[in-house]
Amino acid sequence: MLSTVAKLFTEYSNIELLDGGQNESFKVGNIAIKPVYEEEKYLWISEVLNELKSEKISISKPIKSFLGNWIEQGFGATKYINGKFYINRIDEKLEVCRNINQLLSPL
């Protein structure tokens, strides 16, 4: 099942299960693939995020499948950004929120 879905989004075949995400998300090459539970919201978010351009923050934007769809067989794909979760650093997190708010305000 996972390899079938992965082939719809990427030519890579090395599937790695990702930590978190209720053990339902996986990485293939430079993309992350995860289940989509609310299709209407996911489609809207995909369109909006792909309009955003920023040099200040990295945005893991959704990727269309080779068939031109945001969702395939109940899964969506995004650019994989290697990162780390930090419990503190509130000021930095708030700054990122402000940056996202500025990017979204004209939309």
C-alpha positions in Angstrom: 0.0 0.0 0.0 2.7 2.5 1.0 4.8 1.9 -2.0 1.8 2.2 -4.3 1.0 5.7 -2.8 4.7 6.7 -2.8 5.0 6.0 -6.5 2.2 8.5 -7.2 4.3 11.3 -5.7 7.9 10.4 -6.2 10.4 8.2 -8.2 12.2 7.3 -5.0 11.4 4.0 -3.3 13.2 4.1 0.0 10.3 4.3 2.5 11.2 5.4 6.1 8.5 5.6 8.8 8.6 9.0 10.5 8.5 9.5 14.3 5.3 11.1 15.5 2.2 11.5 13.4 0.6 8.4 15.0 3.0 6.3 13.1 1.1 7.0 9.8 3.6 9.4 8.2 6.6 8.2 6.1 9.4 9.8 4.2 10.4 8.9 0.7 13.3 10.7 -0.8 12.8 14.4 0.0 9.1 14.2 0.6 6.8 13.3 3.6 3.6 11.4 2.9 0.8 11.3 5.4 -2.9 10.4 5.6 -5.4 13.2 4.8 -8.5 13.0 7.0 -10.2 16.2 6.0 -9.9 16.5 2.3 -11.7 19.9 1.8 -9.4 21.6 4.4 -6.3 19.9 3.0 -7.1 21.0 -0.6 -7.6 24.6 0.6 -4.4 24.6 2.7 -2.5 23.1 -0.2 -3.5 26.0 -2.5 -2.8 28.7 0.1 0.6 27.3 1.2 1.8 27.1 -2.4 1.1 30.8 -2.8 3.4 31.8 0.1 6.9 32.9 -0.6 9.3 33.7 2.2 13.1 33.9 2.7 12.6 34.2 6.5 10.9 30.8 7.2 10.8 27.4 5.6 7.4 26.2 4.7 6.8 22.5 4.0 4.5 23.0 1.0 2.2 20.3 -0.3 3.3 18.6 -3.5 1.0 17.4 -6.3 1.1 13.8 -7.4 2.3 12.9 -10.9 -1.4 12.8 -11.8 -1.8 16.5 -10.8 -3.7 15.9 -7.5 -3.0 17.1 -4.0 -4.5 13.9 -2.5 -4.0 10.3 -3.8 -5.7 7.3 -2.2 -6.3 9.3 1.0 -2.7 10.5 1.3 -1.0 13.9 0.8 2.7 14.8 0.3 4.8 17.7 1.4 8.3 18.8 1.0 10.3 17.1 3.8 12.2 19.6 6.0 14.5 18.1 8.5 13.8 19.8 11.8 13.7 19.4 15.5 11.0 20.2 18.1 12.0 22.6 20.9 9.9 22.9 24.1 11.0 26.5 24.8 12.2 29.3 22.5 8.8 31.0 22.7 10.1 34.3 21.3 11.4 32.6 18.1 8.1 30.6 17.8 6.1 33.8 18.1 8.2 35.5 15.5 7.5 32.7 13.1 3.8 33.0 13.8 4.0 36.8 13.0 5.8 36.0 9.8 3.2 33.5 8.7 0.4 36.0 9.6 2.0 38.6 7.4 2.3 36.2 4.5 -1.3 35.1 4.9 -2.8 38.6 5.4 -3.1 39.5 1.7 -4.8 36.2 0.7 
